[in-house]
């Protein structure tokens, strides 16, 4: 009994380390693939309607990916999902690249997103703090953001749009801590689902920061 007790924590640590390795390896590959797809969509100069269609398609693929996460086909679906999400950014990236200091704005948003993501992930990984208590607050905040975004479709307020992006950016910092904590503390044991969560955190943080940084040059 004592021998089993001594071995279990080691096995648990090995399992967590394996999960983290697989998750971050897949995350890096999906982010790179999404970037390539975004570049391809930019080269095709996709329209706003095409961008919307790709976003909706990505949402459908999200549910398929989560359903197939425990199967061998999960890898194919996670790349299909992240690739479509990356392609959906083609229009917005072209928009910002075309404004004054546009390429600089895009690179600043990407750099800031990377620094925030790596810093918060490292904090959650090293401290191993349990951020599960944030789940209810984050979910409620997400519902508020979705509701406000729907309202703004009809209102068309630029002030509300910027406030929404600031709120989303803040929420994503919380989700990075929450999702990383779930991996470290056993709340998530599937590396495909873990990758999807962290990918969405990164993507949404990038887009919201891009809007905020481009505020001065956006029309």
C-alpha positions in Angstrom: 0.0 0.0 0.0 2.8 2.4 0.9 4.6 1.6 -2.3 1.5 2.3 -4.4 1.1 5.6 -2.6 4.6 6.6 -3.4 4.3 5.7 -7.0 1.0 7.3 -7.8 2.0 10.9 -7.5 4.9 10.2 -9.9 2.6 8.6 -12.5 0.2 11.5 -12.1 3.0 14.0 -12.8 4.2 12.0 -15.8 0.7 11.9 -17.2 0.3 15.7 -16.7 3.6 16.4 -18.3 2.7 14.2 -21.3 -0.6 16.0 -21.6 1.1 19.4 -21.5 3.7 18.3 -24.0 1.1 17.0 -26.5 -1.2 20.1 -25.9 1.5 22.7 -26.5 3.0 20.9 -29.4 -0.4 20.6 -31.1 -1.2 24.2 -30.2 2.0 25.5 -31.8 1.2 23.5 -35.0 -2.4 24.6 -35.2 -1.5 28.3 -34.6 1.1 28.0 -37.4 -1.5 26.3 -39.7 -4.1 29.0 -38.9 -1.5 31.7 -39.7 -0.9 30.1 -43.1 -4.6 29.8 -43.8 -5.0 33.5 -42.8 -2.3 34.5 -45.2 -3.9 32.5 -48.0 -7.3 34.1 -47.3 -5.5 37.5 -47.4 -4.0 36.7 -50.8 -7.4 35.8 -52.1 -8.8 39.1 -50.7 -11.9 37.5 -49.2 -15.0 39.5 -48.7 -16.8 40.3 -45.4 -19.5 37.8 -46.3 -16.9 35.1 -47.0 -15.2 35.9 -43.7 -18.6 35.6 -41.9 -19.3 32.3 -43.7 -15.9 30.9 -42.6 -16.5 32.0 -39.0 -19.9 30.1 -39.0 -18.2 27.1 -40.6 -15.6 27.2 -37.9 -18.2 27.2 -35.3 -19.8 24.1 -36.8 -16.3 22.4 -37.0 -15.7 23.4 -33.3 -18.6 21.1 -32.2 -17.5 18.4 -34.5 -13.9 18.6 -33.2 -15.0 18.4 -29.6 -17.2 15.4 -30.4 -14.4 13.6 -32.2 -11.6 14.6 -29.7 -11.5 11.1 -28.2 -11.1 9.4 -31.6 -8.2 9.0 -34.1 -10.0 11.4 -36.4 -9.7 14.2 -33.8 -6.4 15.4 -35.2 -7.9 15.9 -38.6 -10.8 17.9 -37.2 -8.8 20.1 -35.0 -6.7 21.2 -38.0 -9.9 21.7 -40.1 -11.3 23.9 -37.3 -8.2 26.0 -36.6 -7.5 26.3 -40.4 -11.0 27.7 -41.0 -10.8 30.0 -38.1 -7.5 31.3 -39.4 -8.9 31.8 -42.9 -11.8 33.8 -41.4 -9.4 36.4 -40.3 -8.3 37.2 -43.9 -10.7 40.1 -44.3 -10.0 41.9 -41.0 -6.2 41.4 -41.5 -6.4 43.0 -44.9 -8.4 45.8 -43.5 -5.8 46.7 -40.9 -2.9 46.1 -43.2 -4.4 48.7 -45.5 -4.6 51.5 -42.9 -1.8 53.8 -41.7 0.8 51.8 -39.8 -1.3 48.8 -40.5 1.4 46.1 -40.6 2.9 47.5 -37.4 -0.5 47.4 -35.7 -1.0 43.7 -36.6 2.5 42.8 -35.4 2.0 44.7 -32.2 -1.3 42.9 -31.5 0.4 39.5 -32.3 3.4 40.3 -30.1 1.3 41.6 -27.2 -1.0 38.5 -27.5 2.0 36.2 -27.4 3.6 37.9 -24.4 0.3 37.8 -22.4 -0.4 34.2 -23.3 3.0 32.9 -22.5 3.2 34.9 -19.2 -0.2 33.8 -17.9 0.3 30.2 -19.0 3.8 30.1 -17.4 2.3 31.5 -14.1 -0.5 28.9 -14.1 2.0 26.1 -14.9 4.6 27.1 -12.3 2.3 27.9 -9.4 -0.2 25.1 -10.2 -2.9 27.3 -8.7 -6.4 26.1 -9.1 -8.4 28.8 -11.0 -11.5 26.7 -11.4 -13.3 29.1 -9.1 -13.2 31.6 -12.0 -15.4 29.3 -14.2 -18.8 30.8 -13.3 -17.6 34.4 -13.6 -16.0 33.8 -16.9 -19.0 32.0 -18.4 -21.3 34.8 -17.2 -19.0 37.4 -18.6 -18.9 35.6 -21.9 -22.7 35.6 -22.1 -22.8 39.3 -21.4 -20.3 39.9 -24.2 -22.3 37.8 -26.6 -25.5 39.6 -25.7 -23.8 43.1 -26.0 -22.3 42.1 -29.4 -25.8 41.1 -30.7 -27.2 44.4 -29.5 -24.4 46.3 -31.1 -25.3 44.7 -34.5 -28.4 46.8 -34.5 -27.0 49.8 -32.6 -23.7 50.1 -34.4 -22.0 52.0 -31.7 -18.2 52.4 -32.1 -17.9 53.1 -28.4 -19.7 49.9 -27.4 -17.6 48.0 -30.0 -14.4 49.2 -28.3 -15.8 48.5 -24.8 -16.7 45.0 -26.0 -13.2 44.3 -27.3 -11.7 45.5 -24.0 -14.1 43.2 -22.2 -13.2 40.3 -24.4 -9.5 40.9 -23.9 -9.9 40.9 -20.2 -12.1 37.8 -20.3 -9.5 35.9 -22.4 -6.7 36.6 -19.8 -9.0 34.9 -17.3 -9.7 32.0 -19.6 -6.0 31.5 -20.2 -5.4 31.0 -16.5 -8.6 28.9 -16.2 -7.9 26.6 -19.1 -4.2 26.1 -18.3 -5.1 25.4 -14.6 -7.6 22.7 -15.7 -4.9 20.9 -17.6 -2.4 21.1 -14.8 -4.9 20.1 -12.1 -6.7 17.3 -14.0 -9.8 19.1 -15.0 -9.0 18.4 -18.7 -7.3 15.2 -19.7 -7.7 15.3 -23.5 -5.0 17.2 -25.3 -7.2 17.9 -28.4 -9.9 19.6 -26.3 -7.2 21.4 -24.3 -5.6 22.6 -27.5 -9.0 23.9 -28.8 -9.6 25.9 -25.6 -6.1 27.5 -25.6 -6.4 28.2 -29.3 -9.6 30.1 -28.9 -8.2 32.0 -25.9 -5.2 33.1 -28.1 -7.3 33.9 -31.2 -9.9 35.9 -29.4 -7.3 37.8 -27.4 -5.4 38.6 -30.6 -8.6 39.9 -32.5 -9.7 42.0 -29.5 -6.2 43.6 -29.1 -6.0 44.2 -32.8 -9.3 46.2 -32.7 -8.1 48.1 -29.7 -4.7 48.9 -31.1 -6.2 49.9 -34.4 -8.8 52.1 -32.8 -7.1 55.3 -33.9 -6.9 54.4 -37.6 -10.1 52.3 -37.9 -13.2 53.7 -39.5 
